[in-house]
Amino acid sequence: MSAVASYVAVEDTRSEGVWVAAWRRLRNDRFGMVSLAVVIAFLLLILASAVGLVAKNWQKEAGVPNAPPTFVGPAPKETGSDPLASIVPRDAKPVDLSDIDPLAPKYKEWAERAAKIQVTEAPKAQTLPFGADRLGRDVLDKAIKGAEISIFVGVFAAVLATFIGTVLGALAGYAGGKIGDFLEWVYNVFTSVPDILLIFAFAAVFGRGIDTVVLILGLAGWTGMYRQVRAEYIKHRTREYVRAAEAIGVSHTARMFVHILPNVSHVVLVRMSLLVVGFIKAEVILSFLGLGVPVDQVSWGTMLSEAQSELVLGYWWQLAAATIFMAVFVTAFSLLTDALRDALDPKLR
């Protein structure tokens, strides 16, 4: 009986895993959990948009052109006055256009035929919840569909850049020697070219498309991740826990990605959150210059590009919708990353 009790006592005193402890600390962070809920809500929203449950008719004309938001109310109707009424005298005789235009006698006949053709068209809304663009498309549907494209580009490009930078940084920092020197040379080649020029160069080579934008941003944005991960691995490769793993025969790969990586994951997560924000901005620039999202798609970048000409005319709702959606997601993602950093930071355990 005593042996069983001692075994249970040993089992109860075992330390919890890294990820279990991180999840426990994250649950105690109120802002972190709220941010996690917002990020999950956005992910579910773009998943519903991808399968066609919401915003599938974003290209259709749901309202009149530049219909204002519902809380603003319908736009005042134009009086339809003739701008030439003050110039042409009322007693002026009609001009015979048959000498000028040989088809003038047919205009009346064609007008009568056109009047007999009844075209049934669904009435267009005068207001929409978030307004309409210059073509009458619902701005709310465009913002939801744009979230699908922009978040996909930002997150997956950041994941790609994080993967490349983490693997190369781990190899350079842990192995050192000729491998580290070669990877440092590759890093210096990429950083010698300004990021925006490197992005434009890749865009000119690979062309347009959503997957292409992800590839371009991932290939151009891994250098910052590489620099930080390399520095962390140089610092951790001589720590006692790594030496202990080496003493019991753990492989180099396991030491790099099972022992060291969880201890530097807070740095990786913080850098990845910055990449997500930066890549969403980069997608805006590429779409504005015609090198990003195709013309038959919509993103927050294309919405902001369209909103520039509309804002001059006083139509601000497309700019507001894209900005609100982007600000909420970016803020929630940044706060969630900060919470994950605190939960995974070994100094706070």
VEXVEXPA-762047 format. One record per atom (N, C-alpha, C): x, y, z. Coordinates in steps of 0.1 Angstrom, whole numbers, plus 5000, padded with zeros to 4 digits. Layout:
<lomars>
XYZ;...
</lomars>
This chain:
<lomars>
500849885000;500050005000;500950135000;502050125008;502850245008;503550264995;503850154987;504450174974;503550234965;502250204965;501250264957;501150414960;501150444973;500950584977;502150664972;503350604974;504550684969;504550704954;504050604947;503950614932;503050724928;501850734935;500850844933;501450974936;502250984947;502851104951;503851154941;504651054935;505551094925;504851144912;503751074908;502951114897;502451254899;501951284911;501351414913;502351534913;503651494917;504651604918;505351624904;504951554894;505651574881;505251714876;506251774870;505951914864;505151904852;504252004850;503452004838;504252044826;503752004814;504452034801;504552184798;505352224789;505552364785;504252424780;503552344771;502352404764;501152394774;501152294783;500052294793;500152414802;501352444807;501552554816;501252684808;501652694796;501352814788;499852834787;499152734784;497652744783;497052784796;497552734807;497052774820;497252914823;498452964820;498753114822;497953194812;497753154800;496953224791;495453244795;494953134801;493553144806;493353244817;494453274824;494353374835;494553514830;494853524817;494953664811;493653704805;492953794811;491653834806;491753894792;492653994790;492854054777;493253954766;494053854770;494553754761;493353664756;492453634765;491353544762;490353624753;490153754756;489253834748;489853844734;491153874733;491753884720;491653744712;491853634719;491753504713;490353484708;489353534715;487953514710;487753604698;488253724697;488153804685;488853744673;490053694675;490753634664;490053514659;489553424668;488753314664;487453354656;486853464661;485653504654;485953554640;487053624638;487553654624;487853534616;488453434622;488853314614;487553244610;486553234619;485253174615;484553254605;484653384605;484053474595;484653444582;485953444581;486553424568;486353284563;486253184572;485853044568;484453044562;483553114568;482153114563;482153184550;482953294548;483053364535;483653274525;484653184528;485253104519;484352994513;483452944522;482552834517;481252894512;481053024512;479953094506;478753114515;478953104528;477753124537;477453274539;478453354538;478253504539;479053564528;478653684524;479253774515;479553704501;478653614497;478953544484;478453634473;477553734476;477053814465;477653954466;478953964470;479554094472;479754174459;479754104447;479854164435;478554224429;477454184435;476154234429;475854374434;475054444427;474654574430;473454564440;473754584452;472654574463;471954704465;472554814461;471954944464;472355044453;471855164454;472155264444;473655304446;474255354435;475655394437;475955494448;476955454456;477355544468;476255564478;475355454479;474355464489;474955484503;474455574511;475055604524;474655494534;475355484546;474955394556;473555424562;473055314568;471655334572;471455434583;472455444592;472355544603;472455694598;472955704586;473055844580;471855884573;471155784567;469855814560;470155824545;469055814537;469155824523;469755954518;470455954507;470956084501;469756164495;469856294496;468856374490;468756354475;467556344469;467456324455;467656454447;468256444435;468456554427;467156604421;467156734419;465956794413;465756764399;466756734391;466656704377;466356824368;466756944373;466557064365;467457064353;467057134342;467857144330;468857244331;470157214330;471157314331;471257414319;470557384308;470557464296;469357554296;468457544306;467257624306;467457774306;468457814313;468757954314;469558014302;469957924293;470757964281;469857964269;469057864267;468257844255;466957924257;466558014249;465258084251;464057994249;463058024257;461857944257;461157944243;461158054236;460458064223;461358024212;462457954215;463357914204;462657804196;462757804183;462157704174;463057574174;462357454174;463157334173;464057324161;465157264162;466057254150;465857124144;465757124130;465557004123;466956934121;467056814127;468256744128;468456654116;467456644107;467556544096;468656584086;468956714085;470056754076;471456724083;471456724096;472756694103;472956544105;471956484110;472056344114;470956264105;471456184096;470456104087;469556014095;469955974107;469155874115;468155944124;468156084124;467256154133;465756114131;465256084119;463856044118;463555914125;464555824127;464355694133;464355704148;464755814154;464855814169;463555794176;462555864170;461255854177;460655704176;460855644164;460455504163;461155414172;462455434173;463255344183;462855374197;462555494201;462055524214;460755454218;459855454208;458555384210;458755234212;459655174204;459955034205;460555004219;461455084223;462155064236;461155074247;460155164246;459155174257;458255054258;458054984247;457254864248;457954744255;459254754255;460054644262;460054674277;459554584285;459454604299;460654524306;461454594312;462654534319;462354534334;462154414339;461954404354;463254404361;463454494370;464654504378;464354524392;464954444401;464654454415;465054594420;464254654428;464554784434;465754784442;466654884440;467854894447;467654974460;468354934470;468255004483;468855134483;468155234490;468755364491;469755374501;469755294511;470755284522;471155144525;472355114530;472854984534;473455004547;473654894555;474154904569;475554974569;476454944560;477755014559;477855094546;476755114539;476855194527;477155104515;477255174503;477655104491;478755184484;479455114475;480555184467;479955244455;480855294446;480455364434;479655284424;479755144426;478955054417;477755004424;477455044436;476354994444;476554864451;477754814452;478054694460;478054724475;477554624482;477454644497;478954644503;479154754510;480554774516;480754674527;479754634534;479854534545;480254394539;479654354528;480054234522;481454244516;481854354511;483154374506;484254364517;483854424529;484854414540;484954274545;483954194545;484054054550;484853974540;484553994527;485253924516;486753974516;486954094518;488254154519;489054094531;488354074542;489054014553;489553874550;488753804542;489253664538;490553674531;490653764521;491853774513;493053834521;492753944528;493854014535;494453924547;493553864555;494053784566;494753664561;494253604550;494853484544;496353524539;496453644533;497753684528;498653714540;498153794549;498953834561;499453714569;498453624573;498853514582;499753414575;499353374563;500053264557;501453314552;501553434548;502853494544;503753504557;503153544568;503953544580;504353404585;503453304583;503853174587;504953124578;504953154565;505953114556;507253174560;507253314562;508453384566;508953334579;508053304589;508453254602;509153114600;508553034592;509152894590;510552904584;510752994574;512053004567;513053064577;512653174584;513553244593;513953164605;512953084610;513253004622;514152884619;513952814608;514752704604;516152754601;516352854593;517652904589;518352964601;517653034609;518253094621;518652994631;517852884633;518252774642;519552704637;519552684624;520752614618;522052704620;521852834617;523052924618;523452944632;522552954642;522852974656;523352854663;522752734659;523152614666;524452554660;524452544647;525652474641;526852564640;526652694636;527852784634;528752734623;530052774624;530952724614;530652764600;530952674591;530752704577;529252724573;528452644580;526952654578;526452794582;526952834594;526552974598;527053084589;528353064584;528853164575;528153174562;527753054557;526953054544;525653124546;524953084557;523653144559;523753294562;524853344568;525053484570;525253554557;525853494548;526053544535;524753564527;523853454528;522553464522;521753574529;521853584542;521153694549;521553834544;522853854543;523453984539;523054014525;522853914516;522453944502;521053994502;520153934510;518753974510;518554104517;519354134528;519154264535;519854374527;520754344518;521354454510;520354524501;519254464498;518254524489;517154574498;516654694496;515454734503;514254644502;513454634512;512354534512;511354564501;511054694499;510054724490;510454694475;511754714473;512354684460;512454534458;512754454468;512754314467;511354254465;510354314471;508954274469;508554294454;508954414449;508554454435;509254354426;510554324429;511254234420;510654094419;510254044431;509553914431;508253924424;507554034426;506254044419;506354054404;507454114399;507654124385;507953984379;508553904387;508953764383;507853664383;507153664395;506053564397;504653614392;504453734389;503153784385;502253814396;500953814392;499853844402;499153724407;498453734417;497653624423;497853624438;496853564445;496853564459;497953474464;498053354459;499153264463;500553324460;500553394449;501853464445;502253564455;501253644460;501553744470;502053684483;501453574487;501953504499;503353454497;503653404486;505053354483;506053474483;505653584476;506553704475;506853754489;505853774497;506053834510;506753744519;506553614518;507253514526;508753514523;509053514510;510453514506;511153644509;510453754510;511053884512;511153924527;510353854535;510253904549;510853814560;511653714557;512153614567;513453664574;514053774569;515353814574;515353854589;514353934592;514253984606;514053864616;513253764612;513053644620;514353574621;515053554610;516353484610;517353554620;517453684620;518353754628;518153724643;516853734647;516553724661;516653574666;516153484658;516253344661;517753294662;518553344653;519953304653;520653354666;520353474670;520853534683;520453454695;519153414695;518653334706;519253194707;519453134695;520052994695;521553004699;522253104695;523653124700;523753134715;522753204721;522653214735;522353094743;521453014736;520852894744;521652764741;522452764731;523052634727;524152584738;524552674746;525552644757;524852634770;523552644771;522852634784;522952494790;522752484803;522852354810;521852254805;520652294802;519652194798;519952144784;520652214775;521052164762;522252074764;523152104773;524252014776;523751884782;522751894791;522251774797;521551684786;520851744777;520251664766;521351604757;522451674755;523551614747;524151494755;524251504768;524851404776;524051274776;522751284774;521951164774;521651104760;522351174750;522351114737;521151174728;520651284731;519551344723;520151394710;519451374699;520051414686;520051564684;520851614674;520951754672;519551814668;518851744660;517451794656;516551814668;516551714677;515651724689;516151834698;517451854699;517951964708;517552104702;517552114688;517252234682;515752274683;514852174680;513452204679;512552144690;513152064699;512352014710;512752084723;514052104724;514452164737;514652314736;515352364726;515652514725;514452584720;513752544710;512652614703;511552664713;511052574722;510052624731;510552734740;511852744743;512352854751;512552984744;512552974730;512653104723;511353124715;510253054718;509053064710;508353204713;508553264724;508053394727;508553494717;509853484714;510453574705;509853554691;509753424687;509153394674;507753444672;506953434683;505553474682;505453624681;506253694689;506153844688;506553894674;507653834669;508053874655;507053834645;506353724646;505353684637;504153774637;503753824649;502653924649;503054054642;504254094643;504754214636;504754184621;505054064617;505054024603;503654024597;502653974605;501253974600;500854114597;501054204607;500654344605;501354414593;502654384592;503454444581;503054384567;502754254567;502354194554;500954244550;500054264559;498754324555;498954464549;499854544555;500154674549;500854654535;501754554534;502354534521;501354494511;500354414514;499354374505;498554494500;498354594509;497654714505;498454794495;499854794497;500654874487;500654794474;500854664474;500854594462;499554594454;498454594461;497154604454;496954744449;497354844456;497254974451;498055004438;499254934437;500054954425;499754854414;498654764417;498354674406;499154544406;499954514416;500754404417;500354294427;499154314433;498754224443;497554144439;496454174446;495154094444;494654114430;494154014423;493654034409;492454124410;492054184398;490954284397;489654214400;489454084399;488154024401;488053984416;488954024425;488953994439;488954124447;488654114459;488654234468;489354204481;490054304486;490854294498;490754424505;491254434517;491254564524;492154664516;493154614510;493954704502;493254764490;492554684482;491754734471;490654824476;490054794487;489054884493;489655024496;490755024502;491355154506;491855224493;492255154483;492655214470;491355284464;490255214464;489055274458;488555384466;488755374480;488155484488;488855614486;490055624480;490755744479;489955844470;489455794458;488655874449;487355904455;486755814463;485455834469;485455934480;486555944487;486656034499;486656174494;487256204482;487256344477;485756394475;484856294471;483456334469;482656324482;483256294493;482556284506;481956154509;482356044502;481855914504;482855844513;482755844526;483755804535;483555664540;482455604538;482055474544;482855354540;483355354528;484155234524;485555244531;486155364532;487355374540;487155344554;486055384560;485755354574;485555204577;484855134568;484654994570;485954914569;486754944559;488054874558;488954904569;488955024574;489855064585;489355004598;488054994601;487554934613;487854784613;487554724603;487854574602;489354544604;490154624597;491654604598;492154634612;491654744618;492154784631;491754684642;490554634642;490054534652;490854414651;491054354639;491854234638;493254254642;493954354637;495354374640;495554404655;494654474661;494854504676;494654374684;493554294680;493354174687;494454074685;494954064673;496053974670;497354014678;497654144679;498754194686;498654164701;497454194707;497254164721;497354014724;496853934715;496953784717;498353744716;499153794707;500553764707;501353804719;501053924724;501653964737;501353874748;500053824749;499653734759;500353594758;500453554745;501253424743;502653434746;503253554744;504653574747;504853564762;503953634770;504053624784;503853484789;502953414783;502653274787;503853174784;504553204774;505653114770;507053164774;507153284779;508453334783;508953254795;510153184793;510653104804;511053184816;511353314815;511653394826;510453424836;509253404830;508053434838;507453304844;508053194842;507553064846;507753044861;
</lomars>
